[in-house]
Structure formats: C-alpha cells, structure tokens
Amino acid sequence: MHLMKELLIVSGRIISILPLMLIITLYMGKRSIGELPVFDFLVIITLGAVVGADIADPEIPHIHTAVAIVLIGFLQRLVSRLIIKHRKLGHIITFEPTIVIQDGKFIPNNLKRLRYSIDNILQMLREEGVFDVKDIKIGIVEASGKLSILKQDNKALITIEDLNISKKGSSLSYPVVMDGEVYKNVLAKLGLSDIWLQKELNNLNIGSSDEVFFASVNTEKELHVSLKKDVANKDSIFPLYN
C-alpha cells in the first residue's frame, strides 16, 4: 500500500512538472536549447538535477521544486538580458568566438587555448563538406563549440555553376605533419618520401618539420603548411564583438 502511494506521487509529479518545465524552457527562449553557451548549459544541468531529485525522491516537497524551476528560469532570462546589454559580462561567463583557421592556416595558440586538436577541426570541416584546410578563408569556433567557416572566394560553387564555368575538381588532402611529427606511413602511401617533403619545405623557406604545426598533401601532390608561429589577425573578427 505504501509503495502504491509513492508510485502515485511520482506519477503525479511527472505529470505536473513536465508542463512547468516546458513553460519555463519556452520562456528562456530557443537560445538555451539551440546554442548551449556555458551558462545556459549549467542552467540545463541544474534543471535536470532538480527535477530528477524531485521525481526520484517523494520525500522532497514538490512545491520547493516548482519554485526552484521558476527561479532558475527567471535567473537565466535575467542573465541573458545582461549579456545582451553588457557584452564584456558575456565574455566573462561564456566563451568568445575564436579564430582557429585564417587564410587556410591553423592558429596553434588558439587551438591550444580552446583545447581543440587538429583532428577535432578536421572532422568538423569534413562535416561541412570541406576536405582541404586551404579552402578555408576563415574558420571560427563559436561560443556553442560549433565551427563556422568562410570559404575562399574561388570556392564559391554556386556562382561558378550558375555561370557554367568549368572548374578544377576538389582534391582530398592527407595530413603528413602534425605538431612537428612527420607521418611517414602517409607519405609512403602517397608515393612520397622524407626527401621530397624536406625539399618542398625548403622551397617554402622552412628549415625543418619541427617548425610545422600542420601540413597536408592533396592528390595533386601539393603541399599546404601551417607553421607553429602563425598567429591570427584579430582585427578581422573581434571588433564585431566589442
């Protein structure tokens, strides 16, 4: 009998709390579930913990949970408005958009600051249909963690197709150097050698592979290099957020 009573209480809490959660989530806006910046991510986790504890433990007063949900919703809405009015506050409590690729070259310091690896960015590029980093004019990791890209002007596929202009087909790029380490097995599969790589680096006035943060070779045997000393031109993006 006691068990049946507790099950009825849990069922009643689920039925009553879900509509309240829906109302509060809609009140907070799409931003909370669409982008999930740091603060909104914490809000979602907190809401989940509060509701989970309320449903799992019938001993917790139900009204306390309802009040907590409403207050969390109001707090999130207040902070969102403050972030809009005071952008410096937004930069403190959430991530800033950060350039990780500029003019086809990785920005090593920014990648390390974000704790993103080269493989992370390459995967995100492939998900955008880009298989060669040199095709990117600028790549930005947004506050949500997603990668936004602007392709090089000559990669404007729609314009070229509309004009019926034939263009060189896209080529697949293979990583051959990552953070100074040469991938000899990749070079071998491409029919290339260490001597070829060093010669190509010398042609670019690069003395050693130790200076290279990332290098790739496409199917046309073209070498593309990002140096460890490459830095972003911050003037190209950050003034938009001041």
N, C-alpha and C positions, 0 to 999 in steps of 0.2 A: 504493500500500500504506500509506504514511504517512497519507494522507488518510482512508482507510478506518478506520485505527486511531483517529484523532482523532474521527471521527463516532461510533464505538462508545463512546468515552469520554464524549462529550457525551450520547449516548443513556442510558448508564448513570447519569450524574449526574442527568439529568432524572428518571429512574425512582426513584432513591434519595432525591433531595432533596425531591420533592413530598410524599411521605408524612411526612417530617420537618417540612416547613412546615405541613402540616395539623395535626399533633400539637401543634406549638408555638402555632399560631393558636387551636386549641381550648383549650389551656392558658391562654392570655392572656385568653380569655373573649369573649363577644359584644360587649362594650363597645368593643373595638378596631376591629371592622369595622362596628358599628352606628352609633356616635355620632361617632367620629373626632375627639376633642378634639386640641389642638395636639400634645401629647406622643405620643399614640398615632399621629397622622398621621406624625410624624417616624419613629416605630418602623417603620411600614409601608413608608415610603420607603427606610429603611435596609435592611430585609429584602429589598426588591426589588432594591436596588443590589448587595447581597452575593450574592444568588442569581443575578442576571443576569451578574455578572462571573464567577462560578464556571462557569456553563453556557457562556458565550461564550469563555472562555479555558481550554483544557485544561491550561495550564502552572501554573495556580493549584492548590496542594494541596487536594484535596477535603475532607480532614479538617479543615482550617482553616475552611472554610465551614460545615461541620456544627457545629463548636464555637462559631463566631460566632453562628449562628442560635439555638443553645441559650442562650447567654449573653444575647443580646438579649431572648429570651423571659423569662428569669428577671428581667432588669432591669425590663422592663415590668411584670411581676407585682409586683415589689417596690415600684416607684413607685406603682402603683395602690393598694396597701395603705396606703402612707404618705399618699396623698392622702385616703383614707377616714378615717384616724386624725387627720390634721392638715390641716384644711380651708384654713388660711392658706397652706400649701405648695401646695395645689391651685390657689388663686387666683393664685399667683405663676407657675406653669408652664402654666397653661391660661387660657382666657377665662372670665369670670364671666357669669352670666345678666344681661342688661342690658335695662332697660325702654326701649322706643322709642315706645310709644303708651300714653297714660294718659287715661282718660275721653274717648276719641275725639280726642285731640290728640297730634300728634307731639312728641317731645322732641328738639329740634335738636342740643343739645350731645352727647347720647348717640349720635345717628346719626353725627355727625361723628367722634366718638371711635372708633366701630366701622368707619368708612369705608364706611357704607352710604348709598346715595342714596335719595331718596323713591321713585324708580321701582323700586328693589330691593324695598322694603317693600310697595309697592302690588301688585307682581307676586306676592309671597308671600301677600298677602291674597287675591288673586284665586284662587290655587291652593287656598286654604282655602274658596272659595265666598263670599268677602266682597268686595263691590264699593263699599262706602262706609265710610271710616275711622271715621265717627262711631258705627258699630255696635259698635265695639270698646271694651270697658271697660279692658282692659289687654293690651298686646302685649309679649312678651319674646323677645329674641334669645338663644337658648340657647348653651351652650358649643360645641355642634356646628354652630352657624351657622343652625339652623332657627328658624322663628318660631312661638312658642306664643301662642295668643290666648284671651282670655276675653271672650265677647260680653256686651253689655249685657243686663240682666235681661229687658227686653221683647223680646229676640230669641231667647228660649227656645222654639224652634219645636216641639219635641216636646210640651212641656206645653200649648201653645196648640192643637195639633192634637188631642191626646188629649181636651181639653175641648170640642172642636168650636166654638171661638170664632173668629169671622171676624176677620181682621187686615188691616191695610193692606199691600198688596203691596210688596215690596222695590223700591227705586229705584236706578238706576245713577248713579254720581257721576262728574263730569268735573273734572279739575284745571284751575283757572283762574288760580292764582297759585302759583309755586314760588320760594322764596327771594327774595321781593320782586318778581319779574318777572311781569307780567300777560300771560297768554296771550290776546291779543285775538282771534285766529282761533277759539279755542274759544268765547269769549263770543259772537262773531258767529254761529257755527253754532247756538248755543242761543237766538238771537234776543235777546241781551242786549247792553248797551253798557258802556263805561267809567263813564258817569254812574251807571248802575244799580249797578255794583259799588261805586263810591265811596259812594253813598247807603247801601248795605247795610253797608259797613264803618263808616260814621259811626253807624249805628244800634247797632253793637256797641262804640261808643266807641273806634274805631280810626281814627286820623287819616290814615294813608297806607298804601298797599300795601307800602311799604318795611318796615313792622313785621311783615308776614305771612311766615311760613315756608312755610305750605301752606294753600291754600284750594280748596274744591271746591264745585260746584253740582250738585245732583241734578235729576232730571227734573221734580220739583215746584217747581223754581226756589228751592230752599232753600240758603242759603249756609252752609258749615261752615268754620271757620277755626282754624288752629294758629299761634300767634304765635311769633316768634323768642325771646321772653323766657320762654316756657313751660318749666318745669322739672319733673322727676319728683319725686313724693313717695316718697323711697327707703324710708320706713318700711313701705311696703305690700308690699315683697318681700325686701329684703336681709337682714332679721333671720332669715329662714328658712335662710340660708347661713352664719350665724355659728357 
